[in-house]
Amino acid sequence: MKKFFKNALKVSIASLVTSIILYVVMIGFFLLSIVTASAFGTVIKITVPILTLVTILGFIYSFFIKGKQKIPFVTLHFVSLCTISFGIYLAVSFQGFAPW
């Protein structure tokens, strides 16, 4: 593990792959939420904090990448953080919108 965390490129790639997998899981459960809405809520409560932490970790590590690969990784992690922030903003702003 020490060698893994010393290589910023590997950590950044692993973070991006984990983020993509978590996004696919969230979208998959959203599409299947017709069956059970409570399962989707549980998946969101579990995946969003993990997704946020993994993306922040990858964003920080992407600043330590040397060479021309730094810019794409910083950009991809920044876009992922913006997507998470916008999704949380929408969830909070539309929380009281739909009537029970």
CYANA upper distance limits for C-alpha pairs under 8 A (distance plus 0.5 A):
  1 MET  CA      5 PHE  CA      6.82
  2 LYS  CA      6 LYS  CA      6.74
  3 LYS  CA      7 ASN  CA      7.05
  4 PHE  CA     10 LYS  CA      7.25
  4 PHE  CA     11 VAL  CA      7.33
  5 PHE  CA     10 LYS  CA      8.33
  5 PHE  CA     11 VAL  CA      6.80
  7 ASN  CA     11 VAL  CA      7.06
  8 ALA  CA     12 SER  CA      6.56
  8 ALA  CA     61 TYR  CA      5.86
  8 ALA  CA     62 SER  CA      6.89
  8 ALA  CA     64 PHE  CA      6.46
  8 ALA  CA     65 ILE  CA      6.09
  9 LEU  CA     13 ILE  CA      6.62
  9 LEU  CA     61 TYR  CA      8.16
  9 LEU  CA     62 SER  CA      7.41
  9 LEU  CA     65 ILE  CA      6.28
 10 LYS  CA     14 ALA  CA      6.54
 11 VAL  CA     15 SER  CA      6.54
 11 VAL  CA     58 GLY  CA      6.95
 11 VAL  CA     61 TYR  CA      7.33
 12 SER  CA     16 LEU  CA      6.74
 12 SER  CA     57 LEU  CA      8.45
 12 SER  CA     58 GLY  CA      5.13
 12 SER  CA     59 PHE  CA      7.78
 12 SER  CA     61 TYR  CA      6.60
 12 SER  CA     62 SER  CA      6.24
 12 SER  CA     73 PHE  CA      7.66
 13 ILE  CA     17 VAL  CA      6.70
 13 ILE  CA     58 GLY  CA      8.29
 14 ALA  CA     18 THR  CA      6.56
 14 ALA  CA     58 GLY  CA      8.50
 15 SER  CA     19 SER  CA      6.55
 15 SER  CA     54 VAL  CA      6.26
 15 SER  CA     55 THR  CA      6.76
 15 SER  CA     57 LEU  CA      7.87
 15 SER  CA     58 GLY  CA      5.69
 16 LEU  CA     20 ILE  CA      6.66
 16 LEU  CA     55 THR  CA      7.82
 16 LEU  CA     58 GLY  CA      7.67
 16 LEU  CA     77 HIS  CA      7.87
 17 VAL  CA     21 ILE  CA      6.71
 18 THR  CA     22 LEU  CA      6.68
 18 THR  CA     51 LEU  CA      8.41
 18 THR  CA     54 VAL  CA      7.96
 19 SER  CA     23 TYR  CA      6.62
 19 SER  CA     51 LEU  CA      6.45
 19 SER  CA     54 VAL  CA      7.49
 19 SER  CA     55 THR  CA      7.21
 20 ILE  CA     24 VAL  CA      6.68
 21 ILE  CA     25 VAL  CA      6.72
 22 LEU  CA     26 MET  CA      6.66
 22 LEU  CA     47 THR  CA      7.08
 22 LEU  CA     51 LEU  CA      7.18
 23 TYR  CA     27 ILE  CA      6.64
 24 VAL  CA     28 GLY  CA      6.38
 25 VAL  CA     29 PHE  CA      6.62
 26 MET  CA     30 PHE  CA      6.59
 26 MET  CA     40 PHE  CA      8.39
 26 MET  CA     43 VAL  CA      7.53
 26 MET  CA     44 ILE  CA      7.32
 26 MET  CA     47 THR  CA      8.01
 27 ILE  CA     31 LEU  CA      6.72
 28 GLY  CA     32 LEU  CA      6.77
 29 PHE  CA     33 SER  CA      6.24
 29 PHE  CA     39 ALA  CA      8.39
 29 PHE  CA     40 PHE  CA      6.24
 29 PHE  CA     43 VAL  CA      8.08
 30 PHE  CA     40 PHE  CA      6.82
 32 LEU  CA     36 THR  CA      8.08
 33 SER  CA     37 ALA  CA      5.58
 33 SER  CA     39 ALA  CA      7.87
 33 SER  CA     40 PHE  CA      6.35
 36 THR  CA     40 PHE  CA      7.41
 37 ALA  CA     41 GLY  CA      6.89
 38 SER  CA     42 THR  CA      6.73
 39 ALA  CA     43 VAL  CA      6.67
 40 PHE  CA     44 ILE  CA      6.66
 41 GLY  CA     45 LYS  CA      6.70
 42 THR  CA     46 ILE  CA      6.80
 43 VAL  CA     47 THR  CA      6.41
 44 ILE  CA     48 VAL  CA      6.23
 45 LYS  CA     49 PRO  CA      7.75
 46 ILE  CA     50 ILE  CA      7.38
 47 THR  CA     51 LEU  CA      6.28
 48 VAL  CA     52 THR  CA      6.49
 48 VAL  CA     84 ILE  CA      8.35
 49 PRO  CA     53 LEU  CA      6.69
 50 ILE  CA     54 VAL  CA      6.55
 51 LEU  CA     55 THR  CA      6.51
 52 THR  CA     56 ILE  CA      6.64
 52 THR  CA     81 LEU  CA      7.71
 52 THR  CA     84 ILE  CA      7.66
 53 LEU  CA     57 LEU  CA      6.59
 54 VAL  CA     58 GLY  CA      6.66
 55 THR  CA     59 PHE  CA      6.48
 55 THR  CA     77 HIS  CA      6.64
 55 THR  CA     80 SER  CA      7.47
 55 THR  CA     81 LEU  CA      7.15
 56 ILE  CA     60 ILE  CA      6.66
 56 ILE  CA     77 HIS  CA      8.14
 56 ILE  CA     81 LEU  CA      7.96
 57 LEU  CA     61 TYR  CA      6.68
 58 GLY  CA     62 SER  CA      6.40
 58 GLY  CA     77 HIS  CA      7.25
 59 PHE  CA     63 PHE  CA      7.48
 59 PHE  CA     73 PHE  CA      8.14
 59 PHE  CA     74 VAL  CA      6.52
 59 PHE  CA     77 HIS  CA      5.77
 59 PHE  CA     78 PHE  CA      7.42
 60 ILE  CA     64 PHE  CA      8.13
 61 TYR  CA     65 ILE  CA      7.65
 62 SER  CA     70 LYS  CA      6.61
 62 SER  CA     73 PHE  CA      6.42
 62 SER  CA     74 VAL  CA      6.15
 63 PHE  CA     70 LYS  CA      7.04
 63 PHE  CA     74 VAL  CA      7.35
 64 PHE  CA     70 LYS  CA      8.25
 65 ILE  CA     69 GLN  CA      7.43
 65 ILE  CA     70 LYS  CA      5.81
 66 LYS  CA     70 LYS  CA      6.88
 69 GLN  CA     73 PHE  CA      7.09
 70 LYS  CA     74 VAL  CA      6.59
 71 ILE  CA     75 THR  CA      6.56
 72 PRO  CA     76 LEU  CA      6.54
 73 PHE  CA     77 HIS  CA      6.62
 74 VAL  CA     78 PHE  CA      6.53
 75 THR  CA     79 VAL  CA      6.63
 76 LEU  CA     80 SER  CA      6.70
 77 HIS  CA     81 LEU  CA      6.70
 78 PHE  CA     82 CYS  CA      6.68
 79 VAL  CA     83 THR  CA      6.62
 80 SER  CA     84 ILE  CA      6.76
 81 LEU  CA     85 SER  CA      6.61
 82 CYS  CA     86 PHE  CA      6.51
 83 THR  CA     87 GLY  CA      6.58
 84 ILE  CA     88 ILE  CA      6.70
 85 SER  CA     89 TYR  CA      6.59
 86 PHE  CA     90 LEU  CA      6.64
 87 GLY  CA     91 ALA  CA      6.64
 88 ILE  CA     92 VAL  CA      6.65
 89 TYR  CA     93 SER  CA      6.51
 90 LEU  CA     94 PHE  CA      6.42
 91 ALA  CA     95 GLN  CA      6.33
 93 SER  CA     97 PHE  CA      8.40
 94 PHE  CA     98 ALA  CA      7.80
